[in-house]
């Protein structure tokens, strides 16, 4: 491939998408010249199912190129417009996984995958609905991707909540709407200012955290491993300059991962003494899943109705989610302030 041309000109452009959240988005927020979020137009398709996902509009800014990708002979392989579409979508993905990692909600763009589904509306009473093949996605005729600048949006802002109150909640009310921590904009500025390797570690952690939420209900073992790996991505960065102890006979790295995990969580989570009883259990489950193939109960058989068969697993899983989210946010604040 030819290197980037000296004639390349990068310009700020804007793109718009409909993404999904696990709570309704009823307000608007704009973060500088980076992105903004607001509700879909009144009358747009939505749902009232508790476990449903809710559409919202997100507009992002990105740097577009005027140069195609060429091979060594100078022939065009990819036109600029294709490259710019990819750049816009990459930026969208970065924003969504970052918001997921720094808030209490999962915000994501639906993956275009097909599946059989049963229609929930317009079916005859007393008859089973006929299955239909469809593709997951949300397209809106009035919300195209191409925009010249951020759209002017009226309406109430998304509620901001003090961080100590925002993250110290358990459960979720049925009528919950999207709220954001009051320090979100500071954290986003810190994330954008991280040096390249630290930013890569942060985005990897956010992506793994997002996967953990995605798999939580249907693939608990994968979800659990993703949350642990979300923490490990940051541990790997923090210990990048620490000399690894190796066995003098075989040269393999000596086992110290559990202690690193404990030290990291106790450093970046408040009340570290309260974590001690659960940290060993968390890493023990992780090792059983990844190294011994001992999956969580929900992956093999469903827990029996009316029992508490997997209550300990679920409790440890929930604790891991809180620790992973807290560590991610505090790691970012610590590394951001260091700059």
Buried (B, 14 or more C-beta within 10 A) or exposed (E): EBEEEEEEEEEEBBBBBBBBBBBBBBBBBBBEEBBBBBBBEEEBEBEEEEEEBBBBBBBBBBEBBEBBBBEEEEEEEEEBEEBBBEBBBEBBBBBBBBBBBBBBBBBBBBEEEEEEEEEEEEEEEEEEEEEEEEEEEBEBEEBEBEEEEBBEBEEEEBBBBEBEEBBEEEEEEEEBBBBBBBBBBBBBEBBBEBEEEBBEBBBBBBBBBBBBBBBBEEBBBBBBBBBBBBBBBBBBBBBEEEEEEEEEEEEEEEEEBBEBBBBBBBEBBEEBEEBEEBBEBBBEBBEBBBEEEEBBBBBEEEBEEEEEBBEEBBEBBEBBBBBBBBBBBBBBBEBBEEE
